[in-house]
Amino acid sequence: MLPTLPSFGKLPTPPGFAQLQRLSNQLQHNPLAGQTLAVIREYAPSPVPLLNGIDQRIPLHLKQLAAEAPLNRLFSDAIAEGEFDDFEGRRIRLEINGGQPGITLGYWAGRLRVLNGPGEATIRGSVGAFRTLAERKQDPDQLFFQRRLVIEGDTELGLALKNLLDSLDWHPRLRDFLKPW
């Protein structure tokens, strides 16, 4: 039996969060700003080495604390309806190109879990490809056919997860991940 997580009550809004949201809205409606951001995205160095350094220093239990509750909240309806039951005891790894950083997810006892180690299937791609997938800006099949996302290992398991995520009505928002446990 897994221990329950402590309740922290309502977490405060990070300082400057409202200003960041206003700035983001302004940038989305300004064509010059959009073009500038596109150039920065194209020529800025990859954040992967920085993310890898951070990822290696974070203990597993902190990753679990940060990721499990929001993921289970995001997919709570699908979990309750038994949509994830076929994944019971299975492990899938999501990786940024180059192998790190990455996260291995499993499904046990009706909950998504963050695990150490490799997965039976690995879905690998760029940060942009995963963001496009999460924001549902492009059909997942196109991302795989364009080789922006790649499945390795147990491809049947990887495709089953891709098909499940594609069939669900889910819309990840930052505020869902900032809610208290």
N, C-alpha and C positions, 0 to 999 in steps of 0.2 A: 504494500500500500504506500502510495506516494504522499509525502507531507503536503498540507495545504499551504499556500502562500499567505504571508501576513497581509492585512489590509492597511494601506497607507493613507486611506482617505482620499480626498480630492487633491490631486497634484497641482501645484501652481503653474500658471502659464509662464513659459520662459520669458525673461526680459527681452523686449524688442520684437516679440512675436507678431504683435499687431502691426508694427511698422513694416516688418518683412512682408506680411500679407498685402498691405497697401501698395508697397513697392512692386511686388509681383503682379498685382492687378494692373498697375500703371504700365509696366513693361510689356504685358501681354497685348495692350491696346496701342502701343507705339511702334510703328513700322521700323523706324530707325533703330530703336532699342532691340527689336527682334533680329534685325540684320547684324547688329553688333554682337549680340549673344551667339548667333550662328557662327560668326567668325571666331569668337573666343572658344566655342565648343570644338571647332575644327582644329585650331592650332594650339590650344592649351595642352600642357602635358597631362598624361593619363593619371587619374587619381589612384589607380590600382596599387602601385608600390606603397603609397601612404596607407591605403586601406589594409593592405597585407600586413604592414608593420603594426597597425592598431589591432587587427584581428588576432595576430599571434600572441598579443599581450593580454587579451581578455580571457579570463577563466571561463570554462564551460558553464558553470552555474550562473554566471552573470548573463551569458548569452541566452540561457534558458529563461531567466527571469525577464529579460528584455523582449524576447521574441515569442515565447509560447502563448502567453495570455492574449496578446493582440491577434496572433494567427488563429487561435481557437475562437476568439470573438468574431473575427472577420468571416470565418467559415462555420459559425455556430448552427445556422439553419441547415446547411448541407450535412454537417456531422449528425445533427438530431434526426435527419431524414435517412441516415444510413448510407449516404453517398460515398463516404470514405471507407466503408466496411471492407471492400475488396483490398484495401491497402494495409490491413491489420498485420502487424509484424514485419512490414517491408520498410526498406530504407532507400531514400532518394537524395542525391546530392545535387545542389545547385551551385555552380562555380562561375566565377568571372574568368574570361580567357586567361590562360596561363596557370590555372590551378588554384590560385589563392587571390583574394579571400573566397571562401565558400561556406556553405552551411549544409549539414546533413539533417534531413527531416525524416521522422518515422511516425507511425500511427499505431498507438497501443492503448487499449482500454478506453476507446472513445475519445482520445485526445491526440492532437498533433504534438510531437516532441522534437526538441533539438538534441542531436546526438553528436558524439565524436566519431571520427573515422569515415571510411568510404561508404558509398551507397551501392546498392545493387545496380542502380541506374544513375547516370550523371547527365544533367542537362547543363551545358556550358554555352556561354555567350558573353557579349559585351554588356557593360552597364546600361548602355542605351537600348540594347535589345530587350533586356529584362524590364526596363522602365516602360518601353513600348508595349510589352506583353501585359504588365500590371495595369497600365492605363487603358488597355484595350483599344489602342489607336490603330492597330493593324491585326489582321487575322493571324492567329498563331501558326496556321499551316504555312502561310507566306513566310513567316520568320524562319521556319525550318527549311522550306524549299530554297530560300535565299541563302541558307547556311549561316544566318545570323545567330541562330540557336542550333545546337547539335546535341543529339542524344547518343550516349555511349553506354556500353554494358547491356543490361537487360532492356532492350529497346521497347519490348512489349509493355513493360512496367512504365517506362517514360512516356510512351504514347497514351497509355491509359490515364496517367495523371494529366497530360496535356488536354486530352478529350474531356476529362472531368472539369478542369478549370474553364475550358471553353464553353461547357454546357451550363455552368453556374452563373447566376446573376449576382456578381460581386463587384464592388466599387471601392477599392482601397482609398482611404483618405487619411491624411496625416493625423487628424483629430481622433480617429479611431485608435491609433497607436499610442496616443498620449493619455487615453483614459486610464484611471486607476484600475487595479485588479479587483 
